[in-house]
């Protein structure tokens, strides 16, 4: 089927409507959401049900984090144009942003069927497959994108990222540099280099990144990623004030696109904790013994814990699996209610069914070893559900000094984690994590283990033995030499955990510059 032309998508709009839709699309691409919404208002007044107007509206809603409304709006548009590949591409992107990776993959595969020469769709499919830890399939999709469009730099950057996760650091660096030679403003290539601990930026690199940061014509995604890379380069050069300024700018650009509501998130956490207090009657006690959940805030040492445990002969490190939230999302769609609104209606058999569904989805991680690790950080929100679904599963909650944790999140290019953009939002998120872990430990003291990064630094062998004991694993010396274990590591700490244990504290270098974050966390101000 021939692809739908951009012009034909505008059929049915008058000339003013065409102009407004074009302006909305341009503003959205540039990350100017407020401007896009203002321009859309003009055409919504005259063409509220036009599919292309609905597609623009869905994009604005998605940028603002209103995922359910965005998806519903896009489905209304798609119902009018069920053979338009680009509409499936947009729906896939919105589903992925909402965390429904299964649905996103289905939509994007349909897009690729309808328009197999659309490189963007193959790239988006690769992104969603990567987030679902289906890396081999992701590589295939990304290579297809590059075969169609050798200049599709985002696909090439993600392929280089996948090289990094497998420990092919030198090859990844070569590919990032090759990309930058052809397209100097490829933000994810700059960020990829920043993530390679072996890479050191030179003065020319810093000058080039500064020029990108000052260029108003640069795409917002490239601007954000380059800004984080520049901040790392300045940090390594011993220029903390300049590094912090680069971070403030990059986070501000990201925040213009999508804002975080700390109060709404805290209300959600209240509802989740309330729904599982007291704990519901769950599945049979035997279910889930093959699973270890490692939960945390990002940058809290969870990848290190996974690497230690995955160095054991009985354990497979699966990485940041999306399966638990996907299973809970399936149940939400089945019942027509958001999680945790349906928790009170669940019976023991329902929880057992969800646990079995999770184990079915994750069966591939037990083909070689009997125990696997699911280390999706935000699963700390779902500990109550894990206990009901998989009563024999073990849950390790990783903690690190709150100042170091929050500052490390602020410094990291964490796409989709909008709470990291300001110190106040970070502090609020940390408090929600802190009170949740405390509640889960009170409710499930035998099944939730708090692992503290600083304790591991102070006594590595004792800390590792305690961790293994909690997980029901006999001690193996290989767990002490975790940095020698060869495996794919699918997180920002991929290169870090391939080195011996070392202190990664950063905050002392910044001194009083971080007092605003200390204040937000309720900590004393800096004293030299």
C-alpha positions, 0 to 999 in steps of 0.5 A: 500500500502506498504511504499516505502523503502529508498533504492528503492528511490535511484534506478537509481543513481550510487554509487557515486550519492547514497553517495552524496544524503546520505551526503546531507540528513545528512547535511540537517538534521543537518542544514548545508545548505551550505554543503548540497548544495555543495554536491548536486552540484555533483549529480545534474551534473549527475542526475538533474531530479532524484526524490530523487535529486529533493527532496533534492534540494527542502529541500535546497531551503526551508531552504533558504526561497525560498519557491516558488522554493522549492514547484515547485521543490518538485512537479516535484519530486512528479509527478514522484512518486505520491504514495510515502508517504514521498514525500507528507510529504516533500511537506506538510512541504514546503507548511507549511513553505510558509504559505499555511497551507490549502495545507500543510494539504491536502498533509499531509492527503494524506501522512497519507492515503498512510502510516498510520504508519508514526508518522512523518506525523501525527506530521507534520499534527498536527503542521499544524492544530495547526497553522490553529487554529484547535486545536481539530483536531491537538490533534487527529493527535498528539495522533495518532503519539504518539500511533504509536511511544510513543517515538515521543518526538516532538509530546508529547511536542506539546501536552503539549504546547496545555495543556498550551494554555488551562491554564492547567499549572501544567499538562503541566509542568509534561508532559515536565518534563516526556519528559526530564526524557526520552529524556534530549535533547528535546529542545521544552520541555525545551522551554515549561518549560521556557514559564511557568511563574510558572516554575523556573529552578534550578542549575541542569536544567541550567547545563543540558541545558549548556551541551546540548548547547556544544554537537555538536551531538545535532539536530539543532532544539533541540539546538536552543530551548534549547538555548532560554530556557537556556537564560531565565533561566540565565535571571531569575537568574540575569545573563544578560551577560550570557543570552545574550551570550546564545541568540546570540548562539541560534540565530546564529545556526538558522541563519545558516539554513536560512538567512533573506533578510531585503532589499528584505522584505523592497522592498516587503513592498514598493510594498504593500504600493504602490499598496494600495495608493490611496486605491482601490475601495473595497467591499460594506461598510457593509461587515466586521463589525463582524471582529476586526483585532489586528495587531502588531509585536510579543511581543507588547501586542497584546495578552493582547489586545485580552484578554481584548476584548475577556472578552466582552460578544459580542466578541470571541477571535479566536487567530492567524488565518491564514485565511487572508493570505490564502485567499490572497494566493488563489487569487495569485494562481488563477491569477498566480501572487504574491501579490500585483502584482494583486491588480491593476486588482481588481474590487470592486466585486473581493474585495467583493468576497475575503471578503466573502471568508474570512468570510466563512472561519472564520464563526466558530468563530461567532457561540457563539458571533457575533464579533471575533478577528483575531490577526495574528501579520503580518496582518499589511502588509495586512491592505490595503487588509482588508480595500478593502475586509471588509470595516467595519472591525476594525483594532487595531495596537498595539505598544510597545517601540521599544527597548523592542519589538525588544529585546523581539522578540530576546529573544523569540523562534519564529519559522519561524520569521527569522528577529529576529536573528540579531539586524540589521534585527530586527531594519529593520523589526521594521522600515517597521512595523512603516512606514506601520502603519503610512501610513495605519493611514493616509489613513484610520484614522477612521478604524485604531486605534493605541494602545500603551502598555505603555499608557495602563500601565499608565491608564488601565481603560482609555485605555480600554475604548478607545479601546472598543469605537473604536471597537463599544463595550459598556463598560463592567467591565469584560474587566478590570478584563481580567486576570480572563477570562477563555479561550484558549490563543494560543500565547507565552503570554498565561500564562502572560495574566492570571495575572493582568496588570504589567510592563514587561520591560526587557531592563533596566536589560541589560543596555549597553549590548543592545547598539548595538540594540539601535544603530540599532534602532537609539536610544541613548546609555545607560546612567545609 
